[in-house]
Amino acid sequence: MKISQILGAATIVALSSTGAFAEDRTGWPESFTVGTASQGGTYFAYGSGWANLVADELGISGGGEVTGGPMQNMALVHTGDAAFGMTTMGPARESLDGTNPIAPGLKMTNACAMFPMYQTPFSITTLKSSGITKVSEIPEGAKIGFGPAGSTSDTYFPKMLETLGVKFDRRNGGWSDLGGQLQDGLLDVIAFAAGVPVPAVSQLEVQTEVNIIEFTEEEQKKIMDAYPVSAFEIKADTYTTLKKPARSVSMWNFAIANCDLPESFVYEATKIVMSDNARMVNIHKAAKSTVVSNWDKNTFMPWHPGAAKWFNENGASIPKDMIHGSM
């Protein structure tokens, strides 16, 4: 055998053993985007991180895209304007039911579940100088930043605070921008719905003194009775400000994929994200929950066949009637 033939054979073996070029790439896109949210929030940091990881591993162009958050991501992925995105399960349910405010009446059924990400805690931050230490101390007419319009925070947090009797002046914007406004005295409170630690809060802690407000047990129960959230505890080591765990509520987040993407492409992208949790945690601490055992936190959104295949090969039990195209 000629040296060139030996080298050619060795190259094929090497590429096959890495898995990076072994899969069938028929129909794969030349590039992709992951719909995230505003800069300064967890979605942008987490989403841009796994987008870059998948792009690097698969050798194709890809990255995170700034968006309005979960509601817009459902729309972008449904239409195929974004291959992937990230959403919380409340907005996902509304989108599938046709009540997404971006396109009322349109059932966004072409967005499929890809993998579980983490829980989104709802938390409240104020400047220590405000003197606000609990929800009941938020003054009437307080200027509260709820994140980008249409985001999970903006969709649910105002309703939650109204349920708790808070009367406020509603403001919207990206998390980094709202953090700056709080520090400059233009806002009284920021109501975050984002994976912890929230980059904007961590940055505020470096620059000034803040209070992270927890819910009382009564407030937590009242919110849980009214909205699709569960009990959550923000650990004391999440922020330097916290001296003990903070009581909160949370909503699960899932990565989503356009249902028409090739099965092999989504399979490989899912495999890259899910196979090395330590690598994901390096991207963002919230990824500690990006593990196979949390597959069952999705109870209604059909799974992409490629993602379902990987999960079922790795310990999950996704039923056939929960896989897109198999129903």
N, C-alpha and C positions, 0 to 999 in steps of 0.2 A: 504493500500500500504506500502511495506517495505521501510525503510529509504534509502537503496541503490537505489531502483527504483526512489524515489523522487529526490535524488541527481543526478541520471542519467538523468532524465527528465529536471531538472533545468539546468544541464550542456549543454544539447542540445539547450535549449531555449537561454541560455547566448551566446553560440557560434553563433547561428543563428542571434541574435540581433546585434552582432559585425559585421557581414558580412564577417569576415575574413575566415571562414570555411564553409559558407553557399553555395558557388558557386559550380557548377559541375567542378571537377578537372580532368576529363577524358582527358588523353593525355598531361597533363601539363608536362613541363620539370622539372627535379629535381634541375636544376640550370640554370642561364642565365648570359650573359654578355651584357653590353652596349658599343658599339664602340664609343670612344670619339675622342681624338686627343692627342697632346703632353702635358706633364705636364707644368704648368705655363700659360696655355691658358684657356679661358672661357669654351670651350667644356669639358675639363677634370674636372674642378670644378663643372660645372652644371650637366654633365652626371654622374659622380661618385655619386653626391648627390642624384639624383632621382633614380639611380640604388639601392643605399643603402636603400632609403625610401621604394621602392617597395618590396625589399627583406625582410625588417623588417616587413612590414605590411602583406605580404603574407606568411611569415614564411618559405621561401625557400632561398637557397644560390644564391647571385647575386652581381654584382659589375661592376664598370667601367673598361674598358680596354684601355690602351694607344695604339693609332693607328696613321696612317698617316693623319687622318682627313676625311672630307666628301666623297671624291672619294673612298678611301679604305673602308669606312663604308658602302657605297652602295654595294660594292662587297661582303663584309663579310656578310651583312644581306641577300643579294640575294642568296648566296650559303648556308646560314644557319649556317655558322661558328660563327656568332653572332646572338642572338635572336633579339636584338634591336641595334639601332645606331642613329646617328645624322648627318644631312646633310644640306647644303644650297641648295636652289632651282636651282641655276645654275648647279652645279655638278649633281643634281638629274635629271635634264632635259637631260644632256649629257649622263648619265648612261642609262636612259630609251631609248634613241635614238641609243645606241650602240657606242658612241664615248668616253666613259670613257677610259683614257690612260692606265689604269691598265689591261684592257682586251678589246682592240679595236675590234669592231664588235659584241661583246656580249651585247644583250639588257637585262639589269638587271631589268626585269619586276616582279621579285619575292620579291621586296622590296616595302612595302606598307606604306602609310602615317599613322602616329599614333596620333600626336598632334602638334600644333604650339608651337614653343619655343620663339623666339625673333628675332629681326633684327640684322644682323651683320654689324656694321659700318666699313668702311675702314678708318683707321686713321694712321697718320705718327708721329713718335716720334724720336727726336734727343736729344743729350745733349745740354744744354744751351750754354756750352762752344764752341760748333761748330759754333755758329753764324748763323745757318740756322733757318729762321723764316717763310719761305714760300717755296712752291714747286719750284718756279723759281730760288731759291737760292741753290738748291741741285747741287753741282759741278759735272761736267762731270767725269765719272769714279768712282763716289761715291760707296762705298761698302754698299749695302742695303740687310738687312735680310728680307726674305719674308715668314718665317715660314717653316714648314715641307714640303718636296717635295710632290706635289700632293694635298696639302691643298687648301681650297678656296682662301686664301691669295696668295699662290704661283701660282695658276691657273689664277687669274684675276688681281692682283695688278701690276705685271710687265707690262702687256698689257696696263693697265690704265696709268701708268707713261710714257710708251713709247708714248702713245697717246698725253700726255702733253709735249712731247719733252725732257724727262729726259733720259740721257744716263748713265748707271750704270753698276756696277759689281755685279752680282746676287749671293746671298748666301742663304743657307737653313739651317734649324735646328729647334729644339724645342724652344718655346717662352722663357722659363727660360734661356736656353743656350744663345739665341740671346741677351737677356737683359744683361747678364753678359758680352758678347762680346762688346756690345755698351758701357757699363760702362768702360771696359778696353781699349777702343780706337781701337778695332779690326774691328768695324763697324762704319759707319758714320750715318746710318739711319736704323730704323726698320719700315717696312710697315705692320701694323697689320690689319687683317680682323678677328675680334673677338668681341663677346658681351662685352659691357662696364659695369663696369670698367674692363679692362684687368688686371688680377693679376700681370703680369710681369711689366706693367707700374706703377701700384700702388706701387710695391716693389721698382722700380727705383726712384720714387718720395721720398721715405723714405731715400734712400741712396745718392741721388745726385740731381742736378737741371736739369730739362728737358724742352724741348719745345714740345708742341703738336701742330702740323701743320694742319691748316684747308685749305680746297680748297677755291679758289675765286669763285664767282658766275659763271664766265665764265668757269673755270675749271670744276666745278660741272656739268654744262650743257653739256659740251663736253663729259664727261664720261657717263652721263645718256643717251646721244644720241647714244653712241656706245656699251653699255653693259646692261645686264638685272638687273639694279639697280635703286633705287629710292632715292629721296632726304631724308637726315637725318640730325638731329642736335644733337650733343653731348652736353648735358646739362652742364652748368658751374659747378654744384656741383658734377659732376662725378669724377673729379680729383681736387686736391688742386692746381695744376698748372694753371688750367683754371680760368680766371677772367670773361669770358663771353662765351656764347655758341659757339661751333666750328662747322662750316659747313662741312658736310661730305656726303657720299652716303652709302646705305646699301642694303643688300640682306637678304631675310627671311630664317630662319632655321626651319626645322621640325624634330621631332623624327620619326624614321621609325621602322617598325617591319617586320620580315620575314612573308610573306603572308600565309605560311602554319601553323603558330602557331594557337593553338585552340582559337576559338572566345572568349570563357569565360575567358581565361588567359589574352588576350590583353584587353578585356573589363575591368577586374579588375585592371590591371596595369594602364590603362588610367584613370580610376576613381580615383585611389590613387593620381596620379599626378595632375589631373585637379580639384579635389573637394575642395582643400584647398590651394588657391594661396599664402596666407601669409606664409605657411610652405615652399612653393617653393621659395619665395622671400628671406627667411632666408638662403636658400642654395646659391642663387646668385641673385643679384638685377635685372639682366636681365630678370628674370622670371616674372617681372611685366607684360610682354606681353604674358605670357603663360595663356591665357584666352580663353573661348569658342568663343567669338566674332571674334577671328582671324582665325577661321577655314577656312574662304574663301580666305586666302592668298595662299592656295594651289589651283592652277587652272588646274593642269594636272596629278598629281600623284594619282593613285587609292588608296582609303583608305582601311585599314584592316577592315573587317566586324565588328570585336569586337570594334574597336575604333569608327567606324561610328555609331554603335548602341548607344554607350554612348553619343556621341555628339548630335545625333538626339533626344535623350531623354532629352537633356539639352539645347535646344534652337537653335541648328544648323539646317541647311536645306541641308544636303549633298544629292545630287541627286543620284538615284539608279545607273545611268550609271557611277558614280565616285567611286563606291564601288567594290572592287575586287571580282570577281566571279559572279557579278550581271549583267555584261555587255553583 
